[in-house]
Structure formats: structure tokens, C-alpha cells
Amino acid sequence: MTAGDHLAELASIGHHRTLAERAFAALHEAIVTGKLAPGERLPIEELAGPLQMSPMPVREALRRLHAAGLVENVAHRGARVTELSIEDLREVYEARLELEPLAVRHAAERFTDEDAHTAAAALDRHVRAYRRGDVNETFTAHTDFHFALYRAGGSRWLLRLITPLWESSQRYRMSLPTRYRRALEERRSEHERILRACVDRSPDDAARELHDHLVITANRVSSRMGGGDLFERWR
């Protein structure tokens, strides 16, 4: 399937209120999943065809993707998918390591039984999807698990700040060949410790466990890209 065919398929899925939202959703998923490769040019006229819309909503979608850090504008050449680099990886995770431990600290201070049920259900979906080899659902459930914790913290601003960073870092995680991805049981143990700290209303433990969880992933991706460890674990 070509990138154009993939965009056409993505654009036909979902119920978005405007054409710009439909274009944004299709292009966003194509970039995050690697169907549109880092550095690939994004000519508005050429994208409009597969998306079955005029250039105007595509232009608006590219503006939003630029704001999210997934698209960059190159002088005299137009828009292209943002390149992956170790320096960009460092900046993304540096910000995540400030914001997400804070969000999960807030969550642990006010965690409810309903929050625990929602997070545990997402974690169970993640495990089952991984075992049956469903890559897209594995990543979706992983996102749902983390954001179930962050939403429990009750800060809309933290969610707004975390979301684009999460999306940018997902490109790096999905770029890892399967053999470089961490074993399910290792990640499952980390996730369960984070969740347990929230259930136990232990903000310090929750923040520490999440911090180290992010550090391990960032360092693994950096190593795959030919770099060294970017961050040190808390403990």
C-alpha cells in the first residue's frame, strides 16, 4: 500500500466535524506510525488528492502538525515530516521527565477505585494486544494506560502539554525494530509498579517509578540510533 492509499484509507475512518480535522487525523496517524517517513515532503496539492478534499483543510492540518512538532517548514521547499534525531529525542524526553512525573504525582494524591479500574483495563488490553502481535492496539492501549493515570491528576494544562510530547516520542518508539523493543514482562512490571504506587496513594513512589520507566525507554531508543544513555535513573 502506498502512502497515498494509506492516507485515503485513514481519511475514510472516524467521524470528524470538519475536513481539517479529518486531514489532521489522517496525516497525524501516518506520521506517527511511520507511513509518512521522517524527512518526507508534504506537498499540499499532492496530499489533497488522496485525502479527497481541497488544499485549504490540508494546509490547516499541516499548521496544526507543525505546532505539534511533527511537521517542519523548510525555506523554499515547503513542509516535510520532522526528522528523527538524538538531540530531538533528548529534548522531547527532557520535557516529558519534568511533566509526566508531576502529573502522576498529582494522580497518586487523588486516585480513586474508578481510576484504578480504567488504568488496569488499559494495561490488560496492552498485554493481550502485545501477545497476539497487534502493534497498533499495543501502542493504543499503552497510551490509554498512561493517560488514564495523567487524567486522574485533574490538570487540564498538564494534559495539553504532555500530549504533543507523547505523540512526538511515539514516533521514536514505533521506529524501533521488534527485536529492539523491550520484553513484555519487563514493561509490564514497570507499569504495574506505577499503578500500584497510585493505588497506594504514594506520590513519591509513583513519580520515581514513572521517571525511571521513561528513562529506560529514552536510553534504549538512543542506543538504537547510535547514541549513548541520555538520562540517569532516579534510583
C-alpha distance (Angstrom), angle and dihedral (degrees) to the residues before:
residue distance angle dihedral
M1 . . .
T2 3.80 . .
A3 3.80 123.2 .
G4 3.80 88.2 -107.1
D5 3.80 92.3 53.0
H6 3.79 89.8 48.0
L7 3.81 91.6 51.4
A8 3.78 91.0 49.6
E9 3.79 90.4 51.8
L10 3.81 93.3 47.4
A11 3.79 92.2 47.1
S12 3.82 90.3 56.7
I13 3.81 92.9 55.2
G14 3.78 124.9 84.0
H15 3.78 136.3 17.2
H16 3.78 110.0 -90.5
R17 3.78 121.1 172.6
T18 3.80 97.1 -135.7
L19 3.79 137.9 27.4
A20 3.81 89.5 -116.6
E21 3.81 90.1 56.9
R22 3.80 90.3 49.0
A23 3.80 91.3 49.8
F24 3.79 91.6 46.6
A25 3.82 92.9 50.3
A26 3.82 93.5 48.4
L27 3.80 95.3 45.7
H28 3.78 92.4 42.2
E29 3.79 93.4 55.3
A30 3.80 92.4 43.6
I31 3.81 90.8 53.9
V32 3.79 96.8 43.0
T33 3.80 93.0 48.2
G34 3.81 92.9 45.4
K35 3.80 96.6 -114.5
L36 3.80 84.6 124.0
A37 3.79 102.3 46.7
P38 3.83 126.9 -136.9
G39 3.80 108.6 -85.8
E40 3.81 93.9 18.5
R41 3.80 113.0 143.4
L42 3.79 118.2 -117.3
P43 3.83 108.6 -153.6
I44 3.80 107.1 -171.8
E45 3.80 95.3 -141.5
E46 3.80 92.2 50.3
L47 3.80 92.8 48.8
A48 3.79 93.7 48.1
G49 3.81 92.2 64.7
P50 3.82 99.5 59.0
L51 3.81 90.0 38.9
Q52 3.82 89.2 52.9
M53 3.78 96.0 -133.3
S54 3.79 141.2 98.9
P55 3.82 121.8 -85.1
M56 3.81 94.1 -104.4
P57 3.86 98.7 75.2
V58 3.81 89.7 41.1
R59 3.80 89.7 54.5
E60 3.82 90.1 51.2
A61 3.82 90.9 48.4
L62 3.82 90.7 52.4
R63 3.81 89.9 51.6
R64 3.80 89.8 55.2
L65 3.79 91.9 46.2
H66 3.80 89.6 50.6
A67 3.81 89.6 52.7
A68 3.82 88.6 51.4
G69 3.82 91.2 52.2
L70 3.80 95.0 -115.5
V71 3.82 95.9 108.0
E72 3.79 129.5 41.9
N73 3.79 129.8 -164.6
V74 3.79 117.6 -131.3
A75 3.80 118.4 -159.3
H76 3.81 112.4 -103.0
R77 3.81 91.1 -3.5
G78 3.79 104.6 69.7
A79 3.79 129.8 -139.9
R80 3.78 126.3 -15.4
V81 3.79 137.3 169.8
T82 3.79 109.5 -85.1
E83 3.80 112.8 -101.7
L84 3.78 121.2 -115.6
S85 3.81 115.2 -119.7
I86 3.78 139.1 161.1
E87 3.81 90.7 -118.4
D88 3.80 91.4 53.5
L89 3.80 89.4 46.3
R90 3.81 89.3 52.5
E91 3.81 92.7 50.6
V92 3.79 93.7 47.0
Y93 3.80 94.2 49.7
E94 3.79 93.1 41.2
A95 3.80 88.1 60.9
R96 3.80 93.1 42.0
L97 3.80 90.8 52.3
E98 3.80 89.1 58.0
L99 3.79 98.9 43.2
E100 3.79 107.5 35.3
P101 3.82 98.8 50.7
L102 3.82 86.5 50.1
A103 3.81 90.7 51.1
V104 3.80 93.3 48.9
R105 3.80 90.3 45.3
H106 3.81 88.3 58.0
A107 3.81 89.4 46.0
A108 3.80 92.9 54.0
E109 3.79 90.3 52.3
R110 3.81 92.4 59.6
F111 3.81 106.6 19.5
T112 3.82 115.3 152.4
D113 3.79 134.2 -162.8
E114 3.81 88.2 -106.4
D115 3.81 90.9 53.7
A116 3.80 89.7 50.4
H117 3.81 91.8 50.2
T118 3.82 92.7 49.7
A119 3.80 93.6 48.5
A120 3.80 93.9 44.2
A121 3.81 91.3 50.5
A122 3.82 90.9 52.6
L123 3.80 90.8 48.0
D124 3.80 90.6 51.4
R125 3.83 90.0 50.8
H126 3.80 89.2 50.3
V127 3.79 92.7 53.7
R128 3.81 94.2 46.3
A129 3.82 93.1 46.9
Y130 3.81 91.6 49.4
R131 3.79 92.0 50.9
R132 3.80 93.5 51.6
G133 3.81 92.3 45.3
D134 3.81 97.4 -114.3
V135 3.81 99.7 150.9
N136 3.81 97.9 -178.1
E137 3.80 93.9 49.2
T138 3.80 90.3 45.0
F139 3.79 90.6 58.2
T140 3.82 93.0 40.9
A141 3.80 92.9 51.9
H142 3.80 90.7 45.1
T143 3.81 89.2 54.6
D144 3.80 91.2 46.5
F145 3.80 91.0 52.4
H146 3.80 95.2 52.1
F147 3.79 94.6 43.3
A148 3.80 91.6 47.9
L149 3.81 84.9 62.9
Y150 3.80 95.4 43.3
R151 3.81 93.8 48.2
A152 3.80 89.0 52.1
G153 3.81 87.2 64.3
G154 3.79 89.5 67.2
S155 3.83 98.4 -136.6
R156 3.79 113.8 130.8
W157 3.80 91.4 -174.6
L158 3.78 93.4 55.4
L159 3.81 89.7 51.5
R160 3.81 90.7 50.1
L161 3.79 91.1 51.4
I162 3.80 96.6 42.3
T163 3.82 97.2 48.1
P164 3.85 100.5 70.0
L165 3.80 91.1 41.9
W166 3.79 90.2 51.2
E167 3.80 91.2 50.0
S168 3.79 92.8 49.3
S169 3.80 92.4 49.1
Q170 3.80 91.6 47.9
R171 3.80 88.3 66.7
Y172 3.80 88.4 60.7
R173 3.80 93.9 46.9
M174 3.79 93.0 48.8
S175 3.81 91.2 48.1
L176 3.80 90.7 65.7
P177 3.81 114.0 101.8
T178 3.78 111.7 -120.2
R179 3.79 93.3 -105.3
Y180 3.82 90.3 60.3
R181 3.80 95.7 50.7
R182 3.75 117.2 101.9
A183 3.78 121.3 -100.0
L184 3.78 115.7 -93.0
E185 3.80 95.2 -122.1
E186 3.80 92.0 52.3
R187 3.79 92.9 52.8
R188 3.77 93.0 39.3
S189 3.80 90.4 55.6
E190 3.82 90.8 51.1
H191 3.80 92.4 48.5
E192 3.79 92.0 48.2
R193 3.81 91.5 51.3
I194 3.79 91.0 51.7
L195 3.79 91.2 48.8
R196 3.81 92.6 45.7
A197 3.82 91.1 53.1
C198 3.80 89.6 52.7
V199 3.80 92.6 47.8
D200 3.82 89.5 48.7
R201 3.82 90.0 51.0
S202 3.81 91.0 -121.9
P203 3.84 107.1 146.5
D204 3.81 96.0 178.9
D205 3.80 93.2 51.7
A206 3.80 92.2 45.1
A207 3.81 92.5 51.2
R208 3.81 92.5 46.3
E209 3.80 94.6 47.8
L210 3.79 92.5 48.1
H211 3.80 92.7 45.6
D212 3.80 91.9 54.5
H213 3.80 91.6 43.9
L214 3.82 89.8 57.6
V215 3.81 93.4 43.2
I216 3.80 92.9 53.8
T217 3.81 91.4 52.1
A218 3.82 94.8 45.2
N219 3.79 92.0 49.8
R220 3.81 92.0 47.1
V221 3.81 91.8 52.6
S222 3.81 92.0 45.5
S223 3.80 90.5 51.9
R224 3.80 90.7 51.1
M225 3.82 88.7 52.4
G226 3.81 91.4 52.8
G227 3.80 98.2 -98.2
G228 3.78 134.3 113.8
D229 3.78 131.8 -113.7
L230 3.79 111.5 -51.2
F231 3.79 100.5 -167.1
E232 3.79 140.8 22.7
R233 3.77 123.8 -122.5
W234 3.78 118.3 -111.6
R235 3.78 94.9 -122.8
